[in-house]
Amino acid sequence: MSFTVVIPARYASTRLPGKPLADIAGRPMIEHVYRRASQSDASRVIVATDDQRIAQVVKQFGGDVCLTRADHVSGTDRLQEVAALEHMSDDDIIVNVQGDEPLIPPEVINQVAANLAACDTACVATLCEPLASYREFRDPNAVKTVYDHNQLALYFSRAPIPWPRDNADVLSEQAVPDDFPARRHIGIYAYRVSLLKRFVRWAPALIEQTESLEQLRVMAYGERIHLAEACCKVPGGVDTDADLARVRAQLQEQS
């Protein structure tokens, strides 16, 4: 199995401008992500950016970078441009690793790529994990998902799905039981290039816009998404100053 990791990286960020270049234990964040991805079985790791500052930093640490247009509305559109610029074939697999996940385990990168390679009924694969609590179940910032017996996603939502009608504990602060059917979505994806070509031609779907979840466009147009529980714990990414402080502390301890 061969696959390519693409790391979309934008300089602009509402909460943390210049986030990919934030210093963590003496290295820019994007370098930490790149190094983690390079420990996977990927045949190639590419940073996709529209910013010359990020491109220059990636080149300085010896990374592979692809300059893309600045008008992409999503990271998925940026992936498709990379696939086109690199002349990838329809059956090639791209794993999208977010540029703000400096602690991502290489094992889950391999897992999501292998899952897609082994699945004949899906053109996208992603991962999930058990919910930590009913509080997380009710949190709209935690994306919930459910899947069928063939490990194909049924839906993704910010709402608490499926709602346990007769379970009073759902409004409590208790831990979610092991047999609870909902899972928390982890935002790592593997795509076949053929799907990316179709994706950028589709108009945004109403359910996608309502939930603000891009993966729902795939489902709205009749494509299937393979879903599996992550083989190991995936630490949270960096969205806030508090996240950045947490990751700095963790990586400083490891250095």
C-alpha positions as CSV (number, residue, x, y, z in Angstrom):
1,M,0.0,0.0,0.0
2,S,1.3,3.4,-1.0
3,F,-0.1,6.8,0.1
4,T,0.9,10.4,0.4
5,V,0.3,12.7,3.4
6,V,-0.7,16.2,2.6
7,I,-0.6,18.8,5.4
8,P,-2.7,21.9,4.5
9,A,-1.2,25.0,6.3
10,R,-2.7,28.5,6.3
11,Y,-1.1,31.5,7.9
12,A,-4.4,33.2,8.6
13,S,-6.2,32.1,11.8
14,T,-8.9,34.0,13.7
15,R,-7.6,33.0,17.1
16,L,-3.9,32.3,16.4
17,P,-2.5,34.2,13.4
18,G,0.6,32.5,12.0
19,K,-0.2,29.3,13.9
20,P,1.8,27.0,11.7
21,L,5.0,29.0,12.6
22,A,4.4,29.1,16.3
23,D,7.5,28.0,18.2
24,I,7.2,24.8,20.1
25,A,10.3,23.5,21.9
26,G,12.5,25.3,19.5
27,R,10.8,24.3,16.3
28,P,7.9,25.7,14.3
29,M,4.6,23.8,14.8
30,I,4.5,22.8,11.1
31,E,7.9,21.1,11.5
32,H,6.6,19.0,14.4
33,V,3.6,17.9,12.3
34,Y,5.8,17.1,9.3
35,R,8.2,15.1,11.5
36,R,5.3,13.1,12.9
37,A,3.8,12.4,9.5
38,S,7.3,11.4,8.2
39,Q,7.4,8.6,10.8
40,S,4.4,7.0,9.2
41,D,4.6,4.6,6.2
42,A,3.8,7.4,3.7
43,S,5.8,7.4,0.5
44,R,5.8,11.2,0.6
45,V,4.8,14.0,3.0
46,I,3.9,17.4,1.4
47,V,2.9,20.7,3.1
48,A,0.3,22.5,1.0
49,T,0.3,26.3,1.6
50,D,-0.6,29.5,-0.1
51,D,1.8,31.5,2.1
52,Q,5.5,32.1,1.2
53,R,6.5,32.5,4.8
54,I,5.3,29.0,5.6
55,A,6.8,27.6,2.4
56,Q,10.2,29.1,3.2
57,V,10.2,27.7,6.7
58,V,9.3,24.2,5.4
59,K,12.1,24.4,2.8
60,Q,14.6,25.5,5.6
61,F,14.0,22.3,7.6
62,G,14.2,20.2,4.5
63,G,10.5,19.5,4.0
64,D,8.5,19.1,0.8
65,V,6.2,22.0,0.0
66,C,3.6,22.7,-2.6
67,L,2.4,26.3,-3.2
68,T,-1.3,26.4,-3.8
69,R,-3.9,29.1,-4.7
70,A,-5.1,31.5,-2.0
71,D,-8.8,31.3,-2.8
72,H,-9.6,27.8,-1.6
73,V,-12.6,27.7,0.8
74,S,-11.5,24.5,2.4
75,G,-8.5,22.2,3.0
76,T,-10.2,19.6,0.8
77,D,-10.0,21.9,-2.2
78,R,-6.4,22.5,-1.4
79,L,-5.7,18.7,-1.4
80,Q,-7.3,18.4,-4.8
81,E,-5.0,21.1,-6.2
82,V,-2.0,19.3,-4.8
83,A,-3.2,16.0,-6.4
84,A,-3.5,17.8,-9.8
85,L,-0.2,19.6,-9.5
86,E,1.5,16.3,-8.6
87,H,-0.3,14.4,-11.4
88,M,-1.6,11.8,-9.0
89,S,-3.8,9.0,-10.4
90,D,-7.5,8.4,-9.5
91,D,-6.6,5.4,-7.3
92,D,-3.9,7.2,-5.3
93,I,-4.6,7.7,-1.6
94,I,-4.0,11.0,0.1
95,V,-4.1,11.3,3.9
96,N,-5.1,14.8,5.1
97,V,-3.2,15.6,8.3
98,Q,-4.1,18.9,9.9
99,G,-1.3,21.4,10.3
100,D,-2.2,22.2,13.9
101,E,-1.7,18.6,15.2
102,P,2.0,18.5,16.4
103,L,1.3,15.4,18.6
104,I,-0.5,13.2,16.0
105,P,0.6,9.6,16.3
106,P,2.0,8.1,13.1
107,E,0.1,4.9,13.8
108,V,-3.3,6.6,13.1
109,I,-2.0,7.9,9.8
110,N,-1.1,4.4,8.8
111,Q,-4.4,3.1,10.1
112,V,-6.7,5.4,8.1
113,A,-4.7,4.9,4.9
114,A,-4.9,1.1,5.3
115,N,-8.6,1.2,6.1
116,L,-9.3,3.0,2.9
117,A,-7.1,0.8,0.8
118,A,-8.9,-2.3,2.1
119,C,-12.4,-0.9,1.6
120,D,-14.1,-1.3,-1.8
121,T,-17.3,0.5,-0.9
122,A,-15.9,3.9,0.3
123,C,-13.7,6.6,-1.2
124,V,-13.1,8.3,2.1
125,A,-11.9,6.9,5.5
126,T,-11.8,8.6,8.8
127,L,-11.5,7.7,12.6
128,C,-13.4,8.1,15.8
129,E,-13.0,7.4,19.5
130,P,-15.3,6.8,22.5
131,L,-16.9,9.8,24.1
132,A,-15.5,10.8,27.4
133,S,-18.7,11.9,29.1
134,Y,-22.3,12.9,28.6
135,R,-21.0,16.5,28.8
136,E,-19.0,15.9,25.7
137,F,-22.0,14.1,24.1
138,R,-24.0,17.4,24.5
139,D,-21.1,19.7,23.4
140,P,-21.7,21.1,19.9
141,N,-17.9,21.5,19.5
142,A,-17.5,17.7,19.8
143,V,-18.6,16.1,16.5
144,K,-20.6,12.9,17.1
145,T,-20.9,10.1,14.6
146,V,-22.5,6.7,14.2
147,Y,-21.7,3.9,11.9
148,D,-23.3,0.6,10.6
149,H,-22.1,-3.0,11.0
150,N,-19.9,-2.6,7.9
151,Q,-18.1,0.3,9.5
152,L,-19.6,2.8,7.1
153,A,-20.7,6.1,8.6
154,L,-24.4,6.8,8.9
155,Y,-24.1,10.4,9.9
156,F,-22.0,13.1,11.6
157,S,-23.5,15.8,13.8
158,R,-22.8,18.5,16.3
159,A,-26.0,17.4,18.0
160,P,-26.1,14.6,20.5
161,I,-26.9,11.6,18.3
162,P,-28.4,9.1,18.8
163,W,-30.5,10.5,21.6
164,P,-31.2,7.8,24.3
165,R,-34.9,8.5,24.8
166,D,-35.3,6.6,28.1
167,N,-31.9,7.2,29.7
168,A,-32.1,9.9,32.3
169,D,-28.3,9.8,32.7
170,V,-27.9,11.7,29.4
171,L,-28.4,15.0,31.2
172,S,-25.9,14.1,33.9
173,E,-22.1,14.6,34.1
174,Q,-21.5,10.9,34.3
175,A,-19.2,8.9,32.0
176,V,-20.7,7.4,28.9
177,P,-21.0,3.6,29.1
178,D,-18.8,1.4,26.9
179,D,-21.8,0.2,24.9
180,F,-23.0,3.7,24.0
181,P,-23.4,3.8,20.2
182,A,-22.2,7.3,19.5
183,R,-18.5,8.1,19.0
184,R,-16.5,11.3,18.8
185,H,-15.2,12.0,15.4
186,I,-11.4,12.5,14.9
187,G,-10.6,14.8,12.0
188,I,-8.1,12.8,10.0
189,Y,-9.1,11.7,6.5
190,A,-7.9,9.4,3.8
191,Y,-9.2,10.1,0.3
192,R,-8.9,8.5,-3.1
193,V,-7.9,11.2,-5.6
194,S,-11.0,10.3,-7.7
195,L,-13.2,11.4,-4.8
196,L,-11.4,14.7,-4.5
197,K,-12.0,15.5,-8.2
198,R,-15.7,15.0,-7.7
199,F,-15.8,16.8,-4.4
200,V,-14.6,20.1,-5.8
201,R,-17.3,20.0,-8.5
202,W,-20.1,19.5,-6.1
203,A,-22.0,22.5,-4.7
204,P,-22.1,22.7,-0.9
205,A,-24.9,20.5,0.5
206,L,-27.6,21.9,2.8
207,I,-26.8,19.5,5.6
208,E,-23.1,20.4,5.3
209,Q,-23.9,24.1,5.6
210,T,-26.4,23.5,8.4
211,E,-24.0,21.5,10.6
212,S,-20.8,23.3,9.2
213,L,-19.3,19.8,8.6
214,E,-17.6,19.4,5.3
215,Q,-17.7,15.6,5.3
216,L,-21.5,15.7,5.1
217,R,-21.1,16.9,1.5
218,V,-19.6,13.5,0.7
219,M,-22.6,11.7,2.2
220,A,-25.1,14.1,0.6
221,Y,-23.9,13.1,-2.8
222,G,-24.2,9.4,-2.2
223,E,-20.6,8.5,-1.4
224,R,-19.7,6.3,1.6
225,I,-17.2,7.0,4.4
226,H,-15.4,4.2,6.2
227,L,-15.3,4.8,9.9
228,A,-13.2,3.0,12.5
229,E,-12.1,3.6,16.1
230,A,-8.5,4.9,16.3
231,C,-5.9,2.4,17.2
232,C,-4.4,4.8,19.8
233,K,-5.3,8.0,21.6
234,V,-5.1,11.1,19.4
235,P,-4.1,14.2,21.4
236,G,-6.1,17.4,20.6
237,G,-4.8,19.9,18.1
238,V,-3.9,23.6,18.7
239,D,-6.9,26.0,18.3
240,T,-6.3,28.4,21.3
241,D,-3.5,29.9,23.3
242,A,-4.3,27.4,26.1
243,D,-3.9,24.5,23.6
244,L,-0.6,25.9,22.5
245,A,0.6,26.2,26.1
246,R,-0.4,22.6,26.7
247,V,1.4,21.2,23.7
248,R,4.5,23.3,24.5
249,A,4.6,21.8,27.9
250,Q,4.2,18.2,26.6
251,L,6.9,18.5,24.0
252,Q,9.3,20.4,26.3
253,E,9.0,17.4,28.7
254,Q,9.9,15.0,25.9
255,S,12.9,17.0,24.6
